[in-house]
């Protein structure tokens, strides 16, 4: 279990082994010292944990496992799937998977759709600076009108067997207007994800496949600094980048039609996640 946190995935792995009637050895890898204290407290009160779980205080990307793992379980998903460094973390950790080893999750796909919501944009603009208009926000969207159907953006698969692993991405998207959509103002884009955990088991915030009762993740909002007027019947076209440097990961986004916007968050000047 990589990114063991406070133990729920470890406990779930033990329950799964019981259900499958299979022996299990769990390495619970966690770099956060505060979470490790919680794991140690659980272990001190659980005979099963003491027998079957080994706690490892380390960064999963650099830990040297004593033996190959058959299954690598993690929960590093963000509201856009890959926005909390899941690709970078799991690509680093997959080296201790056995050649036929399995990752849970197996993949995740992000989605994006243009929207109008003056309230969200006003809340960002109220800070009166560029940074808050070039930062993505996790939001529970309501009182929102969508301007088009969502489209796939980025896909990541684990384990990643590419010879040269590159997690940078870029995509141009063209959104056809919804039927009978009048002219509207585009205030930004709403993002979702759908993740295949294993087999036909998915977890999703993507509306067509949304997991019932989902409350651990909400959609993500990418604002536009300057809202864009979209005439009736016009497509919205945009470009999205996932950028990676030696020290951080960030997104850039821009509208290219019906007008051309500036590139938001250029070079990660306003928001990023450190590696």
C-alpha positions in Angstrom: 0.0 0.0 0.0 1.7 3.2 -1.2 0.5 6.3 0.5 -1.0 4.4 3.5 -2.3 7.5 5.2 -4.1 6.6 8.4 -4.7 3.0 7.4 -8.0 2.6 5.5 -6.4 1.0 2.5 -4.3 -1.3 4.7 -7.5 -2.5 6.5 -9.3 -2.9 3.2 -6.4 -5.0 1.9 -6.6 -7.3 5.0 -10.4 -7.7 4.6 -10.0 -8.5 0.9 -7.4 -11.2 1.8 -9.8 -12.7 4.3 -12.6 -12.7 1.8 -10.4 -14.3 -0.9 -9.0 -16.8 1.7 -5.5 -15.9 0.7 -2.4 -15.2 2.9 -1.1 -11.7 2.7 1.9 -9.6 3.5 1.4 -5.8 3.4 4.1 -3.1 3.3 2.4 0.1 4.3 4.5 2.9 2.8 3.9 6.4 4.2 6.2 9.5 4.2 4.1 11.7 6.4 5.4 11.4 10.0 2.0 12.4 11.5 0.1 9.7 9.6 2.8 7.2 10.6 2.1 7.8 14.3 -1.6 6.9 13.6 -0.4 3.7 11.8 1.8 2.8 14.7 -1.1 3.2 17.1 -3.3 1.0 15.0 -0.5 -1.6 14.9 0.0 -1.6 18.6 -3.6 -2.5 19.2 -4.0 -5.1 16.4 -2.5 -8.6 16.5 -3.2 -9.1 12.9 -1.5 -5.9 11.8 1.6 -7.0 13.9 1.7 -10.3 12.0 0.9 -9.2 8.5 1.8 -5.5 8.1 5.2 -3.9 7.9 5.2 -0.1 8.4 7.7 1.8 6.1 8.4 5.5 6.7 9.6 6.5 3.3 8.8 8.3 0.0 7.3 5.6 -2.3 9.3 7.0 -5.2 12.7 6.2 -3.6 12.0 3.3 -1.2 13.9 0.1 -2.0 11.4 -2.8 -1.5 12.9 -6.0 -0.1 10.8 -8.1 -2.5 8.6 -7.7 -5.6 5.0 -6.8 -4.9 2.0 -8.6 -6.6 -0.4 -5.7 -6.0 0.3 -2.0 -5.5 -2.7 -0.2 -3.9 -2.9 3.6 -3.7 -5.4 6.4 -3.4 -3.6 9.5 -4.8 -6.4 10.7 -7.1 -7.4 14.3 -7.2 -10.5 16.0 -8.6 -9.0 16.0 -12.1 -7.6 12.5 -11.7 -3.9 13.3 -12.1 -3.7 16.7 -10.3 -2.3 15.4 -7.0 0.8 13.8 -8.6 -0.5 10.3 -8.9 1.3 9.6 -12.2 4.7 10.8 -10.8 4.3 8.9 -7.5 3.1 5.6 -9.0 5.7 5.7 -11.9 8.3 6.0 -9.2 6.8 3.2 -7.1 6.1 0.7 -9.9 9.7 -0.5 -10.0 9.0 -2.8 -7.0 6.0 -4.4 -8.7 6.5 -8.0 -10.0 6.6 -8.3 -13.8 3.0 -9.4 -13.8 2.0 -7.2 -10.8 -1.2 -5.2 -10.7 -1.8 -1.6 -9.8 -5.1 -0.4 -8.2 -6.1 1.9 -9.7 -5.3 0.7 -13.2 -6.1 4.0 -15.0 -7.8 7.3 -14.7 -9.2 9.7 -17.4 -9.9 13.4 -16.9 -12.8 15.2 -18.6 -13.6 18.9 -19.2 -16.6 20.9 -20.3 -17.2 24.7 -20.7 -19.6 26.3 -18.4 -21.3 29.6 -17.3 -21.4 30.5 -13.7 -21.0 34.2 -12.7 -20.9 33.4 -9.0 -17.8 31.2 -9.3 -16.0 33.7 -11.5 -17.0 36.6 -9.2 -15.6 34.7 -6.2 -12.2 34.3 -7.9 -12.2 37.9 -9.2 -12.9 39.3 -5.7 -9.3 38.7 -4.7 -8.3 41.3 -7.2 -5.2 39.5 -8.4 -4.1 37.4 -11.3 -3.2 34.4 -9.1 -6.7 33.5 -8.1 -7.9 33.7 -11.7 -5.2 31.2 -12.8 -5.8 28.6 -10.1 -8.0 25.6 -10.3 -10.5 25.1 -7.5 -12.3 22.0 -6.1 -16.0 23.0 -6.1 -19.4 21.4 -5.7 -21.0 23.0 -8.7 -24.6 24.2 -8.6 -26.5 27.1 -10.3 -24.3 26.3 -13.3 -25.2 26.0 -17.0 -23.1 23.7 -19.1 -22.4 24.9 -22.7 -21.4 21.5 -24.2 -21.0 17.9 -23.4 -17.8 16.9 -21.5 -14.8 15.5 -23.4 -11.9 13.3 -22.5 -8.7 15.2 -21.7 -5.7 13.1 -20.3 -5.4 9.4 -19.7 -2.8 7.7 -17.4 -2.3 3.9 -17.1 -0.6 2.0 -14.3 1.8 0.3 -14.3 3.3 2.4 -17.1 5.4 0.2 -19.2 6.6 2.9 -21.6 10.3 2.8 -22.2 10.6 6.6 -21.7 7.9 7.8 -19.3 6.7 11.3 -20.0 3.7 12.7 -18.0 3.5 16.0 -19.9 0.3 16.3 -22.0 -1.3 18.7 -24.4 -4.7 18.5 -26.1 -6.8 20.7 -28.3 -10.5 20.4 -27.8 -13.5 21.6 -29.8 -16.9 21.6 -28.0 -20.1 21.6 -30.1 -22.9 23.7 -28.4 -25.7 21.8 -26.8 -29.0 21.7 -28.8 -30.9 25.0 -28.7 -28.2 26.6 -26.6 -28.6 30.4 -26.8 -25.7 32.8 -26.6 -23.9 32.6 -23.3 -20.9 33.8 -21.4 -18.2 31.2 -20.7 -16.7 31.7 -17.3 -14.4 28.7 -17.4 -14.3 24.9 -17.5 -15.4 22.2 -15.1 -13.3 19.0 -14.8 -14.0 15.5 -13.7 -12.4 12.1 -13.6 -13.2 8.4 -14.1 -10.8 5.8 -12.7 -10.8 2.1 -13.4 -9.7 0.5 -10.1 -9.6 -3.1 -11.3 -11.7 -5.0 -13.9 -15.1 -3.4 -14.1 -14.9 -1.5 -10.8 -14.7 2.2 -11.3 -14.9 5.3 -9.2 -16.0 8.5 -10.9 -17.2 12.1 -10.7 -17.8 12.2 -14.5 -21.6 12.8 -14.8 -22.5 9.8 -17.1 -20.7 7.3 -14.9 -20.7 9.1 -11.5 -20.3 6.9 -8.5 -23.5 7.0 -6.4 -23.1 8.8 -3.1 -19.8 10.2 -4.1 -18.6 12.7 -1.5 -14.8 12.3 -1.3 -14.2 14.2 -4.5 -16.0 17.1 -6.2 -15.4 18.6 -9.7 -12.6 21.0 -10.4 -13.1 24.5 -11.8 -10.6 26.2 -14.2 -11.5 29.8 -14.4 -11.1 32.3 -17.3 -9.5 35.6 -16.4 -11.8 37.3 -18.9 -15.2 35.7 -19.5 -15.9 35.0 -23.1 -19.1 35.7 -25.0 -20.2 32.6 -27.0 -22.7 33.4 -29.7 -25.6 30.9 -30.3 -24.5 28.0 -32.3 -20.7 28.7 -32.0 -18.2 26.1 -30.8 -15.9 26.6 -27.9 -12.4 25.6 -28.6 -9.6 25.4 -26.1 -6.2 24.0 -25.4 -5.0 22.3 -22.2 -1.5 21.5 -21.1 -0.1 19.4 -18.3 3.4 20.6 -17.7 6.2 18.9 -15.7 9.6 20.3 -14.6 12.2 18.9 -12.3 10.5 20.5 -9.3 6.8 21.0 -10.0 3.7 20.0 -12.0 1.1 22.5 -13.3 -1.7 23.1 -15.8 -2.0 25.8 -18.4 -5.2 26.5 -20.4 -6.4 28.9 -23.1 -9.5 29.5 -25.2 -8.8 29.6 -29.0 -12.4 30.2 -30.2 -14.7 32.1 -30.5 -12.0 34.5 -29.3 -8.4 33.9 -28.2 -7.6 34.2 -24.6 -4.2 34.5 -23.0 -2.6 31.3 -21.7 -3.6 30.9 -18.1 -1.0 30.0 -15.5 1.9 30.3 -17.9 5.0 28.4 -16.6 3.1 27.7 -13.4 3.3 31.3 -12.3 0.1 31.2 -10.2 -0.5 27.6 -9.1 1.5 24.4 -9.2 2.2 21.2 -7.1 5.7 20.6 -6.0 7.5 17.3 -6.6 
